[in-house]
Amino acid sequence: MVSYDAEVILIGAGPVGIEVAGVLHRAGVDYIHLEAGQIGQTLMAWPRNTQFFSSPEWVALSGIPIQTASQGMITGEEYLAYMRAVVETLGLRIHTYQQVTRLEQLKPGFRVTTQSRRGQDVYQARYVILAQGDMSLPNELAVPGEDLPHVTHLFNDPHQYFQQRLLIVGGRNSALEAALRCWRAGAKVSMSYRGPEFDKNTVISRLHLEIQLLILSGQIQFYPQTQVKEITPEYTVLKDLQGDSTAVRQVASDFVYLATGFKPDQSLFTQAGCTFQPPNNAPSLNPETMETSVPGLYAAGTATAGNQNRYRVYIATCHNHGTKILRAIRPDLARTYGYELDNWVGNTPSRDYPVHPEELE
C-alpha cells in the first residue's frame, strides 16, 4: 500500500501551471504545486517593456480578466503582476524555488524528489501533472565561439547595445522585435537569416513592414541566406548559403544575439518512461484527457508540444488542459461542478472567445 502526500503533484508555475492549479484548488483536489524558480520564471528573463504578441483576452487566466491602462497589449512586467494577483485572489499555495530533480513511477503513483535551499525533499502522489513549459533550453548552433561572453540566446535590455555593433541571428518575431528595439536604442544593428527574406505569413505584419523599411533604407544591414560559422570577440563569420558553400563574410560584432528559439527540458518525461512522437518529439498523450503514455502522468501547456518550429501551442490554446485533466482524474468532481468548470479557465465568460489558429491561416 503506497502512502501519498497528496493526490496530485503539479510541476511548473507558468501561466498554464497556475491555471491548472486554480482548477484543482477550486474543485477541492489535494495537490502539491512545485516550481523551480519564481512564478512566471521565463517571463522574468524578458527585457523590460516587452509586449505579448497575443492579446490580453487570450492570455487571461482562471476567468479573471486583464485590464490595461492603454487597452493595448500587456507587457511582461504587467503580466507578472497580473499572475501574482491571480495567485493571491485564488489563494494558491506554490512551493517556489524547489527544483524537481527526479520523477519515478511507484506503480501506482509517483515519487518526486526536489532540491531547494534547505536541502532535498521527497513527495509521493497518485498523479503527476507536468506543466513546465517549452523554453527551458536554447537551440544552440554548436559553432565555435557560441559560449563567448558577448554572445547570448536571451534578449537583454536594449540599452546595453547603445552605440554597439549588434548582430541578430534569426528571422522570427523575437528577432525582428529585438532588432527594432535595439535600433531605436541607438545600436548599429545587422541581421543574419538563413532564408532569402522574412516570411510575412509567420511574422507580425507591423514588424515585417518596419524591418523591411529599415533594411531598404540602409539603417539595418541584412545578410539573407547566411548561417553562422564561427564567432570571435571582434567579428562573426557567416557562411553563404546561396550557392557557393565556401563563400564566407566577416561581420563586425560587439555583441551577438542568437534568436534561434528554445526547446523544452523533457528529462522528467524521460525519467518517468514516457514515449515521444514525431515530428516535434512531443510527449505521447491522449488529447481528450492530457494523459501521457505513462498511466497517471499528465501534461499541460506548452510542455505538450515538444520542439515547436512554428508555434501552434501557446497559452491561448491551452486553457482547457486543466479542466480535461480534472475530468480524467476526478470525474466525480467534474460532474459536481459541470459547466461551471469552463468559467475557471481563460478570460471572464462575458469576454471570452475561442482561439483556433488553423482558422486564421
Secondary structure, DSSP 8 states (H G I E B T S, - for coil): ----SEEEEEE--SHHHHHHHHHHHHHT--EEEE-SSSTTHHHHTS-TT-B-SS-HHHH-BTTB----TTSS--BHHHHHHHHHHHHHHHT---B-S-EEEEEEE-SSSEEEEEEETTEEEEEEEEEEEE---S-SEE-----TTTTSTTEESS---GGGGTTSEEEEE--SHHHHHHHHHHHHTT-EEEEEESSSS--TTTS-HHHHHHHHHHHHTTSSEEEESEEEEEE-SSEEEEEE-SS-TT-EEEEE-SEEEE---EE---HHHHHHT--EETTTTEE-B-TTT-BBSSTTEEE-GGGGS-S-SS---SGGG-TTHHHHHHHHH-HHHHHHHGGGGGGGSSS-GGG-----GGGG-
